[in-house]
């Protein structure tokens, strides 16, 4: 039987990656379409929000990365157990989005001087401040030695796996965030995640 | 009985307004705390060092969209199926670009820079986002109903707040007739009309 879901994005992690981690953790098959930048203009106008990623399911095209990613979290029971837990999960996702929300403009900036300025701000101010809050939040659940929220994996843990890639790759000083770094290792070593990471293509973003 | 929910924000609409619209539509009482000079004193005690926060059942929820979505679910305004919820949330996410770009403009002190980013918002960003939203709305009952499905969801309330921004910035709105008509319909829902009448006038 053909997979029920088709995820379309560029050939990179970016705004498609948390969705892919969710599929991997859930052990669910899907059609993964990776477009080259040259193919994008031809299909852009046909997408609901003129952007990628999109997720096709049951004849519906879903757009907006966090909306479709959250949809998948709910499909596979990774959203959190109670309404309050779901809100706690989503607060982690929303806070962690500042780690890559600030990162993308840096990657796209062509003016070298401006790029250096905003890189400095990210490295020395934004990322450390966000990571500090996330470290505190994590530490408040089982001393930070478990999951971000509750007693089992949620998409907050997967969102953090992706989000923390950014400060790590930018060489932000991570020694002040030991619980986050240990959490990262635990999630990377979950069997289905480890298998996914082994097979994941190496891409520039 | 004391209200179950306490919403704390600054004295303005901003990142708490969609939550207040949800409470209004649901007809649910809550404590609407507005802080001013006391902000530095409470900041460090908050989970994300930011407002708004929502206190419920002894838990403090932060991050505006997370707590707002929580309220939408509490009161059945999130959409009926999982797909509908995703469509609702895609509208909310897209409309957030209307005020996400607006806030930095309000905060910019350098007059020259402010003029540049205002121009970009008014001429490029806002019209592009509104065009997509107009198309999306038009695909549901020709745009003469709700944003998603057959009944009110927080997508409609989110849009009510979000479109305030381009309107106040005098973005040309004549190309978005369905959105403007939708706005009027939502503003005229009895519980919303009553809320808007009583809402304090604030700078933001």
Interface residues (C-beta under 8 A of the other chain):
Chain A: X48 X49 X50 X57 X58 X60 X62 X63 X64 X65 X66 X67 X68 X70 X71 X74 X75 X83 X84 X86 X87 X88 X90 X91 X93 X94 X95 X129 X133 X136 X137
Chain B: X47 X48 X49 X56 X57 X59 X61 X62 X63 X64 X65 X66 X67 X69 X70 X73 X74 X82 X83 X85 X86 X87 X89 X90 X92 X93 X94 X128 X132 X135 X136
